[in-house]
């Protein structure tokens, strides 16, 4: 009986001391605007329902040799990693908003000044999905975001264009 009492006391003591945490500061480093793709939260949804895109991608691709295909997410319809470090990423994303807002979000992640609407014309162009698209290139210190730490010596080669009323980015 003494052993049970001692063991119970020890468990209670460890539980109560484990529950006491120091106050932690939460810092929000980025935000985004609500878009028409945002849905009203579904109560009691499973992780799959909450964190994956329910619709199949309307886009088709082949995985290049040496690349790892990752599952799509709500924001990444196609998602790949590559390179010796595994830090190289290529993904296709569809969103709402404007080309200018998305270009400036990318530039901001590298600490670059935002462009004005008339400066978009100076960006190189290509054709994607039979539509004109812009090429955005930058490098330097990537701010991270989405839970990732900042990284030095990173680069971005992005393609952004319109497909109907959606913004498509690679």
C-alpha positions in Angstrom: 0.0 0.0 0.0 2.9 2.4 0.8 4.4 1.7 -2.6 1.2 2.5 -4.4 0.8 5.7 -2.4 4.4 6.7 -3.1 4.1 5.8 -6.8 0.7 7.8 -7.1 2.3 10.8 -5.4 5.3 10.6 -7.7 3.1 10.5 -10.8 0.9 13.4 -9.6 4.0 15.4 -8.8 5.6 14.8 -12.2 2.3 15.6 -14.0 1.8 18.8 -12.2 5.4 20.0 -12.7 5.3 19.0 -16.4 2.2 21.2 -16.9 4.0 24.3 -15.7 5.6 25.9 -18.7 7.4 29.2 -19.0 5.4 31.9 -20.9 6.4 31.6 -24.5 6.3 34.5 -26.9 4.5 33.9 -30.2 5.7 36.1 -33.1 3.7 36.3 -36.3 6.1 36.9 -39.2 3.8 36.8 -42.2 0.1 36.9 -43.0 -2.0 36.4 -46.1 -5.3 37.8 -47.3 -8.4 35.6 -47.2 -9.3 34.5 -50.8 -12.2 32.9 -52.4 -10.5 29.5 -52.0 -10.8 29.7 -48.3 -13.7 27.7 -47.0 -15.8 27.9 -43.9 -14.1 25.7 -41.3 -15.8 22.2 -40.9 -16.1 21.1 -37.3 -14.8 17.7 -36.5 -13.0 17.4 -39.8 -10.2 14.8 -40.2 -6.6 15.9 -40.9 -7.1 14.8 -44.5 -10.2 16.9 -44.9 -8.5 19.9 -43.3 -5.1 19.9 -44.9 -5.4 18.5 -48.4 -7.0 19.7 -51.5 -10.2 17.7 -52.0 -10.3 18.2 -55.8 -7.8 16.4 -58.1 -5.4 18.7 -59.9 -6.5 19.8 -63.4 -2.8 19.8 -64.3 -0.7 16.8 -65.3 3.0 16.3 -65.0 5.8 13.7 -65.2 8.3 13.4 -62.3 11.8 14.2 -63.6 14.5 11.6 -62.9 16.1 12.2 -59.5 13.3 14.2 -58.2 11.0 13.2 -55.3 7.3 13.7 -55.9 5.6 14.8 -52.6 1.8 14.8 -51.9 -0.1 17.8 -53.0 -1.4 20.2 -50.4 -4.1 22.8 -50.3 -1.8 25.3 -51.9 0.5 23.0 -53.9 -1.2 21.0 -56.6 2.1 19.5 -57.7 5.0 19.3 -55.3 8.6 18.1 -55.8 11.9 18.1 -54.0 15.3 17.8 -55.7 19.0 18.2 -55.3 21.7 16.6 -53.1 20.5 18.6 -50.1 16.8 17.9 -50.8 16.2 21.7 -50.3 15.3 22.3 -53.9 11.6 22.7 -54.4 9.4 23.0 -57.5 5.7 23.2 -57.1 2.6 24.4 -59.0 0.2 26.5 -57.1 -3.2 28.0 -58.1 -4.5 31.0 -56.2 -6.6 34.2 -56.5 -5.3 37.7 -56.2 -3.2 39.7 -58.7 0.0 38.9 -60.4 1.6 42.0 -58.9 0.6 40.9 -55.3 2.1 37.5 -55.8 5.3 38.8 -57.5 5.8 41.2 -54.6 5.2 38.5 -52.0 8.0 36.5 -53.6 10.3 39.5 -53.7 9.5 40.3 -50.1 10.6 36.8 -49.0 14.1 37.8 -50.3 14.0 41.3 -48.8 13.7 42.9 -52.2 11.7 46.1 -52.9 8.2 45.6 -54.3 7.5 46.4 -57.9 4.9 48.8 -59.1 2.3 47.7 -61.7 4.1 49.4 -64.6 7.3 47.6 -63.7 5.8 44.2 -64.3 6.3 44.9 -68.1 10.1 44.8 -67.5 10.1 41.2 -66.3 11.0 38.5 -68.9 8.0 36.6 -70.4 7.2 33.1 -71.4 4.1 31.2 -72.5 2.5 28.7 -70.1 -0.8 27.0 -70.7 -1.2 29.0 -73.9 -1.1 32.2 -71.8 1.5 34.9 -71.3 3.4 34.4 -68.0 6.1 36.4 -66.3 9.5 35.1 -65.0 10.6 36.3 -61.6 14.3 35.7 -60.7 15.9 36.7 -57.4 18.4 35.4 -54.9 19.9 36.0 -51.5 18.6 35.5 -48.0 15.2 33.7 -48.1 13.1 34.7 -45.1 11.6 31.2 -44.6 8.0 31.5 -43.5 5.4 28.8 -43.0 7.4 27.5 -40.0 10.7 27.4 -41.8 13.8 29.2 -40.6 15.5 31.9 -42.8 18.2 30.5 -45.2 21.2 32.1 -46.8 22.3 31.7 -50.4 18.9 30.7 -51.8 17.4 31.5 -55.2 14.0 31.7 -56.8 13.1 31.2 -60.4 9.3 31.6 -60.6 6.8 31.7 -63.4 3.5 33.4 -62.8 0.5 33.9 -65.0 -3.2 33.9 -65.3 -5.3 30.9 -66.2 -8.9 32.2 -66.5 -9.6 33.9 -63.2 -6.8 32.1 -61.3 -3.2 32.9 -60.7 -0.9 29.9 -61.6 2.6 29.9 -60.2 5.5 27.5 -60.7 
